[in-house]
Amino acid sequence: MLYSFVMIEQKNKKIIALACSPSKGRNSDYMLDFFLRGISVFDVNNKIQIEKIYLNDIYIEMYKYENSHGPTKNEKEFAELAEKIKNADGLIIATPTYNFSVPAQLKNFVDRIRFISVDLSKRDFWGQPIGLLGNISMFFLVSGGISKFAQKVLFFAFPAFWLRGVFLYFGAKVFGTYYSGDVRTFENQKILNKCESLGKKYAKNVLSEKGNGILEKIFWRPKQKD
């Protein structure tokens, strides 16, 4: 008996890397660059297309009811960014910690992308809108000025926990977070090497189309990588 096999070619993946610090070339920006280096090192067959975008270079109006359904005519770059994210396979967010939260531009961005992130016409068992970003594989890189130990204990008071919860709410797949409490992370080669290693793992998960695990579905505490 003869068998025929059809080889299915793996499609290329598109990743958006969002640098959210108002200060370029500092801690979270360095973390992101090394994370992206890890992706490139793992992706020997060039199956992943990466686009790095500085969020502060994008004009985004502050969220209000009038612009809650999409970009205005003055937000051409924001409209393009939203469309890229909508059609991407992965989104990496790198951000500093400002007063236990994220920079204002990132918070506003998260509020503004509601129109591509949830379907308000449909509700789940809990009465919540249905998330639309199931195609997105997330990773969060967060820098701060408090020790990693303190961040582990007070995880719920830091951006990684909130970001993880928001994007799980949006239906995305969350592959992890990494926090650095070194105020000179950009000079800390050990931390930067760890970011590169995590980038390799992220690339592997994206290419294998890994989904959320049980813990990601029911438990929003971010995984702390040592």
N, C-alpha and C positions, 0 to 999 in steps of 0.2 A: 504494500500500500504506500502510495506516495503522498507526502504532505507538502503543502506550500506555505511559506511564511511571508508575511508582509511586514517589512521594516517601517516603523513609524518614526519619522525624523523628529527629534525634539526641537520645538520652536525656541527661538531666541527669547530671552527674558529682558524686560526693560525695568531698570531701577532708577528711582528718583532719590537723590541724596540731598536732603534739605539742611543747610547750615543756618542755624537760627540765632547765632550770636550777633549782636550789633557790632562787635569787635572782630574783625577778620584776623586770622593768623594767631589766634590765642588758643585756649585750652580745648574747648569742644570742637573747634575747627581742626586742630591737629588730630584729635581723636578720630574725627570723621575721615580725614585723609589717610590715616593708617588703616582704618577699617576698610576703606575702598581699595587700598593696596592689597589687603588680604584677599578681597574678592578677585582682583585681577590675577594674583598669584595662583589661586585655585582654578580660575576659569581659563585653563590652558587652550581650550577649543574656541574661545571667544564667543560664548553663548550668551553672555550677559552684557547688555548695553547700559552704561551708567551715565547719568547726567547730574552733575552737581549744581545746585542752585542756592544762591544766597537770598534768604527770605527778605532781608531788608532792602534788596534791590527791586523788589516787586511792590508796586503801589496797590495797597488794599485799603479801602475805606473801612472805618470802624463799623462793627456790626450794628444793624438796626432793622426794624421790621421791613422798611422799604427796600433793603438790599438782601433780605434773607432768602430770596428765591434764586439768587444768582448774581454774577458780576454786573456792574453798571456799564454804561457805554464808555466811561472813563477808565475802566479797569481791564484793558486789553491783555496785559501781561498776566494778571491774575486769572483771567478766563483761560489763557493758554496753559497756565500751571495746573488749574483744576482739571482741564481736559487730559493733560499728561498723567496726572495721578489717577484719574478715573480709568485710564487704559493701561496703567502700569502693572507690573507683577510684584513690585516691591517698593517700599518707602522707608528710608532711613532718616530719622530725625536726630540731629545733634544740637544740644542746647545747653547753655549755662543755667545755673540756679540763681534766680533773683528773689531774695526774700521768701524762700521756701516755695517759689513758683517759677514760671517760665517768663521770658521777656514778653512785653505787651504785644509785640507783633506776632509772636507765635500763638498766644492765647486768642488773639483776634482772628488769625488764620484758621484755627480749629473751629471757632464759632462760625466763620464764613463758609466753610466747606460743607456745611450741613446739607446743602442742596444736592451734593453728589454722594453723601454719606449715609443718609437715612431716607426711607420711604415713609412719609407721614400718613399716607393713605392706608397703610397696612399696620397691624398691631400683633405682637406676640402674646403669649399666655399671660404675661405680666402687664399688658397694656402698653408696652413700649414699641416705638416704631421699628421697622425691620431695617437692619444694617445692610448697606449696599456694597461695602468694600471687601467682600469675600475673596476677591482676586489678589488682594494686597498682602504681602508678607512684610511685617514691621520689625524694626529693631530701633532701640533708643539708646543714644550715647549722651550721658549727662555729666557735666562738670560742676563742681561746687567748692565751697570753702570749709566744709565740715568733714571730719574723718569718716572713712568708710564704715567703721564700727558704729559710730553714732547714726549714720544713715541707715544701717541695717536695723537698728533698734527703732528708729523713728521713720521707717520706710514710708508710712502713710502720709507723712508731712512733706514729701519731696516730689518733684516733677515726674519721676519715672512711674510712680504708682498712679498718679492722675492720668498721665498719657496712656499708660497701659489700659486703664479702665475705659477711657474715651474711645480708643480704637477697637477694643473688644466690643464695645457698644455699637460701633460703626460696622461690626461684622468682620473686621480684619483678622488675619492670623498674626499672632505676636510671638516672635521667636526669642525674645529676651531683651534685657537692658544691661548696661554697664555704667557704673558710677565711679568717678574719680574725685576724691576730695583734696587732691594736691593742687594748691593754687598756682603751681608752676608745672602743670601737667605737660605743657608743650616741651618741657626739657626732661621729662621723666621717661626714659627709654623703656623701662620695665612696663609701665602702663601702656605706652604706645605700641610695644610689641604685643601686649595682650589684646589690644584693639585689632591689630593685624590678624592675630590668631582667630578672634571672634568673627572677623570678616570672612575668613576662609570657611568657617562653619556655617555662617549665614548663606554663603554662596552654594554650599552643598545642599542645604535645606531648600533653597529656592529652586535649584535645578531638579531636585528630586520631588518637588511640589509637595513638601511635607505640610500637614495641616496642624491645627491646634491640638494639643494633647488634652487629656481630661482636666488637668489642673488649670490650664489656661481657660477652659470653659466655665469653671466654677470658682476659681480663686484668683483674685486680681493682684496679689502681691507679686511684684517683679522678681524674677530670678536674679539673685546677686552672684555675679561671676567673680571668683577669687583669682 
